Every structure is written in structure tokens, then in C-alpha cells.
């Protein structure tokens, strides 16, 4: 049975971490300073999410960590949004209220919030998404650049059962605008989508239902296990090639 550790800051552990026993092995989440605990547990693979994991005898793979090892080519999983923590599934039974505007530059958030408030929409802003802010919202608008890859927090929003408003993404990693989330090309379209979603939440029940299906391949228990297996196969192929060259 494989042991997989996820090393991340507290915000990322809540949104993208993983703890528990699964068919493929066991997973535990650690902070970047939990060096003694990590060594005592003795993982086979460490997923380093947003921070550099401490060195050790384990295989280390970085997600959103430029200095760490990555598996796959430039167009592979390393461009994908971070997976959704399995624990977020429980949040979908209790929706919050209003719109959370998060990500992007402070000036962009202020502009979006100003336009939403002018329309009478209950809206609040946050520099970055965290689990507490996610729990309090019904709609999450991610400020980003249309045409760029899907924002890193997008899957966590879907996993929590919140309606997602995100920039048009390329690639979208399987998400379909208008089907499982709302997308925009510019700020005014972002404001319109968030306004309508907040005003008529029941009209988007089908979108939330599709989002629940769309997020299934992106749960942390699925994604991290697949990446760890890819790394094991890559290491095995490398070792085999080295043994062949030595003969």
C-alpha cells in the first residue's frame, strides 16, 4: 500500500489536501514545518502544493512549485487547477449567501465589487479563496484572465457545491461553460453573471448538478493517486533504462 503525503500551507490543505485510507493506499496532509511528523510517518511520495517540501528519502513532486520535480510534459497535469479536497463534499449540503469575489488584482476586485453593489448584490471580496470564505458564499466569482488555463481554485468551488463564475479558460480541463459553471470574457460579463446567479439561485440548480459530475475526476483522492502512480512508473522506466545501459 502506497503512502502519499501532501505538504501545503493551511489554506491549500483545506482546499486541496487529502487525509484517509483508500483502495490505493493512505494519504496524510502536513504543513511545511511538520518535518519531524513527515519523517516519522515515512511516505513513499510527497506532493508539494504551493510550498517546497522538506527533503527526504521519498519521491517529491511539486504542484505550483517551480523548483520541484514535475511529472509529465508542459501541456500535462502541471497546468491543471489544483484538485479538490475530498472533505469539501460535505460543504455542498449547506450553501452560504451572496457572491464572493476573489483572485486577480486588488483594483480588479474593487471594480467588480463596486459594480455588484451598485446593482444591490450582496457581495464581498477576498484576496484569495479559503475554506471559511467558501463556506459563507453561494456564488464564487474568480477574477482572472480569459483565455488562460482554469484558475487553480476552480475545482474546489465546484466541489463545495457553489456556483462558479470564472474566466473563459484554455484549456478548461473538462469543464463546460454554461453547463457546469458560468464563464466571462470581460469584467462587465463577470458582473452580469454574478448578479443573475445571486438573484435567481434556483435557476442554476441544474448547473450545480452538472458541476458535481464534472468535478468527479478531479477529487484529490483520484488525482494525487494517479500522479503518484505516474511517478512510480517513470522511476521504474528510468531504473530499467539505466540497468540496460550498464550491461
Secondary structure as UniProt FT lines:
FT   STRAND          2..8
FT   HELIX           10..16
FT   STRAND          20..22
FT   TURN            23..24
FT   STRAND          25..30
FT   TURN            32..33
FT   HELIX           35..41
FT   STRAND          45..49
FT   STRAND          59..63
FT   TURN            66..67
FT   TURN            74..75
FT   HELIX           77..79
FT   HELIX           86..93
FT   STRAND          99..102
FT   HELIX           106..118
FT   TURN            119..120
FT   STRAND          123..126
FT   HELIX           131..136
FT   STRAND          139..142
FT   TURN            146..147
FT   TURN            152..153
FT   HELIX           154..159
FT   TURN            160..161
FT   STRAND          163..167
FT   TURN            173..174
FT   TURN            178..180
FT   STRAND          181..184
FT   HELIX           187..199
FT   HELIX           201..204
FT   HELIX           205..214
FT   HELIX           216..218
FT   HELIX           220..246
//
